[in-house]
Amino acid sequence: MLECRFVLPLAFLLMIGLLSAEAIQRCGVRKVKRVNLILGGRNATAGKWPWHATLMHRAGDAKKLACGGNIIDKHTILTAAHCLYDRHKLIALDRLVVILGRTELSVEEPWSRSYAPERLILHPGYKQANVKDDIAMVKLASEITMSDYIFPVCLWPRGLGHEDITGRKGFVVGYGLNDAGSTSNHLLDVEVPVVDRWTCLESNRDTLSSQLASTMLCAGARDGVGPCNGDSGGGMFFMAGNEWHIRGIVSFAPNLDGTDKCDPKQYAIYTDVAKYLDWIANKLGNVTQGTTSESLANSTDFPEGQTSLTVNRDGCGLEAPVYTNLRFSTRAFVAPWVAKIEYVGEEQAGRDNECQAYLITEWHLLTLASCVAVVDQNEQE
């Protein structure tokens, strides 16, 4: 009798422990176990990436794929800031649709759900004319109903730096352009290695030297497989323990020459989520306290006095496209005010042609005196 008295409480405690362990797994866990890949590991089955969100832009009665996103709690989608723009202005709330649980663009699967946004939260450092701080959150108007096919991903653990993932492979998910140059109808995933910043920079100095920052990650195998137009805002995921964590957000990639499409032979650049954990935590804290619907002008986290993050239109400093944010119909920029000075005429033969100048008005260029000095020293004033 004495032995039985101890066995029953012990069994009860073991059962409670198992239930508690299950209860605390609130993110990063796949509930659907049958998650085999199709066609060489490219197509993802339903439930494999339950935290992936599809951001659609309305155009009349039609909805068009814009970007990906990532569920991080019952109210919030984490995405790229440029995904919330329609050309050069923030998209109106009633034109943005967030679809969860979807693995086929053309099929409304019974487990998928659509949600309306209530508030757009952009990082205050983001400006549409560049790619730094390309991170944002969409606060939904209603609470997400979690299921085996809709579930949040875990945020990256604090204290793990860039060196902890360099050389490791993460999974990237999205509907971006396929080999035929058209949008994939099926959700795809691909495994890509993270490379160090120096390797990334050396791969394309012309594009990356002025854009690559310590708040970004660079990844890819440069083998034609990776994120492309339409994949912006989607996550790059790593398994840590028995949970999936988001470390990167697809941001941009160099253009294919002469087009506004990504070059699949180049590395893709990701916003490093680990560098924004404090900002995310601060905004999630605000969200969990509850907010009311606000006008678009007041619902974005802009510097005081601004109502939108439009490109500066005062006639200078506007940049021209040479790389692509990986969403449709969105392009990013570098400096077109830089000019190269070339010399003509036999008297200038052999002269150094490496001089540059900078456009400061529609009539004037600024350059070094030595670049415009005449070759014949007797003609100098």
Secondary structure as a PSIPRED ss2 file (coil, helix, strand):
# PSIPRED VFORMAT (PSIPRED V4.0)

   1 M C   1.000  0.000  0.000
   2 L H   0.000  1.000  0.000
   3 E H   0.000  1.000  0.000
   4 C H   0.000  1.000  0.000
   5 R H   0.000  1.000  0.000
   6 F H   0.000  1.000  0.000
   7 V H   0.000  1.000  0.000
   8 L H   0.000  1.000  0.000
   9 P H   0.000  1.000  0.000
  10 L H   0.000  1.000  0.000
  11 A H   0.000  1.000  0.000
  12 F H   0.000  1.000  0.000
  13 L H   0.000  1.000  0.000
  14 L H   0.000  1.000  0.000
  15 M H   0.000  1.000  0.000
  16 I H   0.000  1.000  0.000
  17 G H   0.000  1.000  0.000
  18 L H   0.000  1.000  0.000
  19 L H   0.000  1.000  0.000
  20 S H   0.000  1.000  0.000
  21 A H   0.000  1.000  0.000
  22 E H   0.000  1.000  0.000
  23 A H   0.000  1.000  0.000
  24 I C   1.000  0.000  0.000
  25 Q C   1.000  0.000  0.000
  26 R C   1.000  0.000  0.000
  27 C C   1.000  0.000  0.000
  28 G C   1.000  0.000  0.000
  29 V C   1.000  0.000  0.000
  30 R C   1.000  0.000  0.000
  31 K C   1.000  0.000  0.000
  32 V C   1.000  0.000  0.000
  33 K C   1.000  0.000  0.000
  34 R C   1.000  0.000  0.000
  35 V C   1.000  0.000  0.000
  36 N C   1.000  0.000  0.000
  37 L C   1.000  0.000  0.000
  38 I E   0.000  0.000  1.000
  39 L C   1.000  0.000  0.000
  40 G C   1.000  0.000  0.000
  41 G C   1.000  0.000  0.000
  42 R C   1.000  0.000  0.000
  43 N E   0.000  0.000  1.000
  44 A C   1.000  0.000  0.000
  45 T C   1.000  0.000  0.000
  46 A C   1.000  0.000  0.000
  47 G C   1.000  0.000  0.000
  48 K C   1.000  0.000  0.000
  49 W C   1.000  0.000  0.000
  50 P C   1.000  0.000  0.000
  51 W C   1.000  0.000  0.000
  52 H E   0.000  0.000  1.000
  53 A E   0.000  0.000  1.000
  54 T E   0.000  0.000  1.000
  55 L E   0.000  0.000  1.000
  56 M E   0.000  0.000  1.000
  57 H E   0.000  0.000  1.000
  58 R E   0.000  0.000  1.000
  59 A E   0.000  0.000  1.000
  60 G C   1.000  0.000  0.000
  61 D C   1.000  0.000  0.000
  62 A E   0.000  0.000  1.000
  63 K E   0.000  0.000  1.000
  64 K E   0.000  0.000  1.000
  65 L E   0.000  0.000  1.000
  66 A E   0.000  0.000  1.000
  67 C E   0.000  0.000  1.000
  68 G E   0.000  0.000  1.000
  69 G E   0.000  0.000  1.000
  70 N E   0.000  0.000  1.000
  71 I E   0.000  0.000  1.000
  72 I C   1.000  0.000  0.000
  73 D C   1.000  0.000  0.000
  74 K C   1.000  0.000  0.000
  75 H C   1.000  0.000  0.000
  76 T E   0.000  0.000  1.000
  77 I E   0.000  0.000  1.000
  78 L E   0.000  0.000  1.000
  79 T E   0.000  0.000  1.000
  80 A C   1.000  0.000  0.000
  81 A H   0.000  1.000  0.000
  82 H H   0.000  1.000  0.000
  83 C H   0.000  1.000  0.000
  84 L H   0.000  1.000  0.000
  85 Y E   0.000  0.000  1.000
  86 D E   0.000  0.000  1.000
  87 R C   1.000  0.000  0.000
  88 H C   1.000  0.000  0.000
  89 K E   0.000  0.000  1.000
  90 L E   0.000  0.000  1.000
  91 I C   1.000  0.000  0.000
  92 A C   1.000  0.000  0.000
  93 L H   0.000  1.000  0.000
  94 D H   0.000  1.000  0.000
  95 R H   0.000  1.000  0.000
  96 L E   0.000  0.000  1.000
  97 V E   0.000  0.000  1.000
  98 V E   0.000  0.000  1.000
  99 I E   0.000  0.000  1.000
 100 L E   0.000  0.000  1.000
 101 G C   1.000  0.000  0.000
 102 R C   1.000  0.000  0.000
 103 T C   1.000  0.000  0.000
 104 E E   0.000  0.000  1.000
 105 L C   1.000  0.000  0.000
 106 S C   1.000  0.000  0.000
 107 V C   1.000  0.000  0.000
 108 E C   1.000  0.000  0.000
 109 E C   1.000  0.000  0.000
 110 P C   1.000  0.000  0.000
 111 W C   1.000  0.000  0.000
 112 S C   1.000  0.000  0.000
 113 R E   0.000  0.000  1.000
 114 S E   0.000  0.000  1.000
 115 Y E   0.000  0.000  1.000
 116 A C   1.000  0.000  0.000
 117 P E   0.000  0.000  1.000
 118 E E   0.000  0.000  1.000
 119 R E   0.000  0.000  1.000
 120 L E   0.000  0.000  1.000
 121 I E   0.000  0.000  1.000
 122 L E   0.000  0.000  1.000
 123 H C   1.000  0.000  0.000
 124 P C   1.000  0.000  0.000
 125 G C   1.000  0.000  0.000
 126 Y C   1.000  0.000  0.000
 127 K C   1.000  0.000  0.000
 128 Q C   1.000  0.000  0.000
 129 A C   1.000  0.000  0.000
 130 N C   1.000  0.000  0.000
 131 V C   1.000  0.000  0.000
 132 K C   1.000  0.000  0.000
 133 D C   1.000  0.000  0.000
 134 D C   1.000  0.000  0.000
 135 I C   1.000  0.000  0.000
 136 A E   0.000  0.000  1.000
 137 M E   0.000  0.000  1.000
 138 V E   0.000  0.000  1.000
 139 K E   0.000  0.000  1.000
 140 L E   0.000  0.000  1.000
 141 A C   1.000  0.000  0.000
 142 S C   1.000  0.000  0.000
 143 E C   1.000  0.000  0.000
 144 I C   1.000  0.000  0.000
 145 T C   1.000  0.000  0.000
 146 M C   1.000  0.000  0.000
 147 S C   1.000  0.000  0.000
 148 D C   1.000  0.000  0.000
 149 Y C   1.000  0.000  0.000
 150 I C   1.000  0.000  0.000
 151 F C   1.000  0.000  0.000
 152 P C   1.000  0.000  0.000
 153 V C   1.000  0.000  0.000
 154 C E   0.000  0.000  1.000
 155 L E   0.000  0.000  1.000
 156 W C   1.000  0.000  0.000
 157 P C   1.000  0.000  0.000
 158 R C   1.000  0.000  0.000
 159 G C   1.000  0.000  0.000
 160 L C   1.000  0.000  0.000
 161 G C   1.000  0.000  0.000
 162 H H   0.000  1.000  0.000
 163 E H   0.000  1.000  0.000
 164 D H   0.000  1.000  0.000
 165 I C   1.000  0.000  0.000
 166 T C   1.000  0.000  0.000
 167 G C   1.000  0.000  0.000
 168 R C   1.000  0.000  0.000
 169 K E   0.000  0.000  1.000
 170 G E   0.000  0.000  1.000
 171 F E   0.000  0.000  1.000
 172 V E   0.000  0.000  1.000
 173 V E   0.000  0.000  1.000
 174 G E   0.000  0.000  1.000
 175 Y C   1.000  0.000  0.000
 176 G C   1.000  0.000  0.000
 177 L E   0.000  0.000  1.000
 178 N C   1.000  0.000  0.000
 179 D C   1.000  0.000  0.000
 180 A C   1.000  0.000  0.000
 181 G C   1.000  0.000  0.000
 182 S C   1.000  0.000  0.000
 183 T E   0.000  0.000  1.000
 184 S C   1.000  0.000  0.000
 185 N C   1.000  0.000  0.000
 186 H E   0.000  0.000  1.000
 187 L C   1.000  0.000  0.000
 188 L E   0.000  0.000  1.000
 189 D E   0.000  0.000  1.000
 190 V E   0.000  0.000  1.000
 191 E E   0.000  0.000  1.000
 192 V E   0.000  0.000  1.000
 193 P E   0.000  0.000  1.000
 194 V E   0.000  0.000  1.000
 195 V E   0.000  0.000  1.000
 196 D C   1.000  0.000  0.000
 197 R H   0.000  1.000  0.000
 198 W H   0.000  1.000  0.000
 199 T H   0.000  1.000  0.000
 200 C H   0.000  1.000  0.000
 201 L H   0.000  1.000  0.000
 202 E H   0.000  1.000  0.000
 203 S H   0.000  1.000  0.000
 204 N C   1.000  0.000  0.000
 205 R H   0.000  1.000  0.000
 206 D H   0.000  1.000  0.000
 207 T H   0.000  1.000  0.000
 208 L H   0.000  1.000  0.000
 209 S C   1.000  0.000  0.000
 210 S C   1.000  0.000  0.000
 211 Q C   1.000  0.000  0.000
 212 L C   1.000  0.000  0.000
 213 A C   1.000  0.000  0.000
 214 S C   1.000  0.000  0.000
 215 T C   1.000  0.000  0.000
 216 M E   0.000  0.000  1.000
 217 L E   0.000  0.000  1.000
 218 C E   0.000  0.000  1.000
 219 A E   0.000  0.000  1.000
 220 G C   1.000  0.000  0.000
 221 A C   1.000  0.000  0.000
 222 R C   1.000  0.000  0.000
 223 D C   1.000  0.000  0.000
 224 G C   1.000  0.000  0.000
 225 V C   1.000  0.000  0.000
 226 G C   1.000  0.000  0.000
 227 P C   1.000  0.000  0.000
 228 C C   1.000  0.000  0.000
 229 N C   1.000  0.000  0.000
 230 G C   1.000  0.000  0.000
 231 D C   1.000  0.000  0.000
 232 S C   1.000  0.000  0.000
 233 G C   1.000  0.000  0.000
 234 G C   1.000  0.000  0.000
 235 G E   0.000  0.000  1.000
 236 M E   0.000  0.000  1.000
 237 F E   0.000  0.000  1.000
 238 F E   0.000  0.000  1.000
 239 M E   0.000  0.000  1.000
 240 A E   0.000  0.000  1.000
 241 G C   1.000  0.000  0.000
 242 N C   1.000  0.000  0.000
 243 E E   0.000  0.000  1.000
 244 W E   0.000  0.000  1.000
 245 H E   0.000  0.000  1.000
 246 I E   0.000  0.000  1.000
 247 R E   0.000  0.000  1.000
 248 G E   0.000  0.000  1.000
 249 I E   0.000  0.000  1.000
 250 V E   0.000  0.000  1.000
 251 S E   0.000  0.000  1.000
 252 F E   0.000  0.000  1.000
 253 A E   0.000  0.000  1.000
 254 P E   0.000  0.000  1.000
 255 N E   0.000  0.000  1.000
 256 L C   1.000  0.000  0.000
 257 D C   1.000  0.000  0.000
 258 G C   1.000  0.000  0.000
 259 T C   1.000  0.000  0.000
 260 D C   1.000  0.000  0.000
 261 K C   1.000  0.000  0.000
 262 C E   0.000  0.000  1.000
 263 D C   1.000  0.000  0.000
 264 P C   1.000  0.000  0.000
 265 K C   1.000  0.000  0.000
 266 Q C   1.000  0.000  0.000
 267 Y C   1.000  0.000  0.000
 268 A E   0.000  0.000  1.000
 269 I E   0.000  0.000  1.000
 270 Y E   0.000  0.000  1.000
 271 T E   0.000  0.000  1.000
 272 D E   0.000  0.000  1.000
 273 V H   0.000  1.000  0.000
 274 A H   0.000  1.000  0.000
 275 K H   0.000  1.000  0.000
 276 Y H   0.000  1.000  0.000
 277 L H   0.000  1.000  0.000
 278 D H   0.000  1.000  0.000
 279 W H   0.000  1.000  0.000
 280 I H   0.000  1.000  0.000
 281 A H   0.000  1.000  0.000
 282 N H   0.000  1.000  0.000
 283 K H   0.000  1.000  0.000
 284 L H   0.000  1.000  0.000
 285 G H   0.000  1.000  0.000
 286 N H   0.000  1.000  0.000
 287 V H   0.000  1.000  0.000
 288 T H   0.000  1.000  0.000
 289 Q C   1.000  0.000  0.000
 290 G C   1.000  0.000  0.000
 291 T C   1.000  0.000  0.000
 292 T C   1.000  0.000  0.000
 293 S C   1.000  0.000  0.000
 294 E C   1.000  0.000  0.000
 295 S C   1.000  0.000  0.000
 296 L H   0.000  1.000  0.000
 297 A H   0.000  1.000  0.000
 298 N H   0.000  1.000  0.000
 299 S C   1.000  0.000  0.000
 300 T C   1.000  0.000  0.000
 301 D C   1.000  0.000  0.000
 302 F C   1.000  0.000  0.000
 303 P C   1.000  0.000  0.000
 304 E C   1.000  0.000  0.000
 305 G C   1.000  0.000  0.000
 306 Q C   1.000  0.000  0.000
 307 T C   1.000  0.000  0.000
 308 S C   1.000  0.000  0.000
 309 L C   1.000  0.000  0.000
 310 T C   1.000  0.000  0.000
 311 V C   1.000  0.000  0.000
 312 N C   1.000  0.000  0.000
 313 R C   1.000  0.000  0.000
 314 D C   1.000  0.000  0.000
 315 G C   1.000  0.000  0.000
 316 C C   1.000  0.000  0.000
 317 G C   1.000  0.000  0.000
 318 L C   1.000  0.000  0.000
 319 E C   1.000  0.000  0.000
 320 A E   0.000  0.000  1.000
 321 P E   0.000  0.000  1.000
 322 V E   0.000  0.000  1.000
 323 Y E   0.000  0.000  1.000
 324 T E   0.000  0.000  1.000
 325 N E   0.000  0.000  1.000
 326 L C   1.000  0.000  0.000
 327 R C   1.000  0.000  0.000
 328 F C   1.000  0.000  0.000
 329 S C   1.000  0.000  0.000
 330 T C   1.000  0.000  0.000
 331 R C   1.000  0.000  0.000
 332 A E   0.000  0.000  1.000
 333 F E   0.000  0.000  1.000
 334 V E   0.000  0.000  1.000
 335 A C   1.000  0.000  0.000
 336 P C   1.000  0.000  0.000
 337 W C   1.000  0.000  0.000
 338 V E   0.000  0.000  1.000
 339 A E   0.000  0.000  1.000
 340 K E   0.000  0.000  1.000
 341 I C   1.000  0.000  0.000
 342 E C   1.000  0.000  0.000
 343 Y C   1.000  0.000  0.000
 344 V C   1.000  0.000  0.000
 345 G C   1.000  0.000  0.000
 346 E H   0.000  1.000  0.000
 347 E H   0.000  1.000  0.000
 348 Q H   0.000  1.000  0.000
 349 A C   1.000  0.000  0.000
 350 G C   1.000  0.000  0.000
 351 R C   1.000  0.000  0.000
 352 D C   1.000  0.000  0.000
 353 N C   1.000  0.000  0.000
 354 E C   1.000  0.000  0.000
 355 C C   1.000  0.000  0.000
 356 Q E   0.000  0.000  1.000
 357 A E   0.000  0.000  1.000
 358 Y E   0.000  0.000  1.000
 359 L E   0.000  0.000  1.000
 360 I C   1.000  0.000  0.000
 361 T C   1.000  0.000  0.000
 362 E C   1.000  0.000  0.000
 363 W C   1.000  0.000  0.000
 364 H C   1.000  0.000  0.000
 365 L E   0.000  0.000  1.000
 366 L E   0.000  0.000  1.000
 367 T C   1.000  0.000  0.000
 368 L C   1.000  0.000  0.000
 369 A H   0.000  1.000  0.000
 370 S H   0.000  1.000  0.000
 371 C H   0.000  1.000  0.000
 372 V H   0.000  1.000  0.000
 373 A C   1.000  0.000  0.000
 374 V C   1.000  0.000  0.000
 375 V C   1.000  0.000  0.000
 376 D C   1.000  0.000  0.000
 377 Q H   0.000  1.000  0.000
 378 N H   0.000  1.000  0.000
 379 E H   0.000  1.000  0.000
 380 Q C   1.000  0.000  0.000
 381 E C   1.000  0.000  0.000
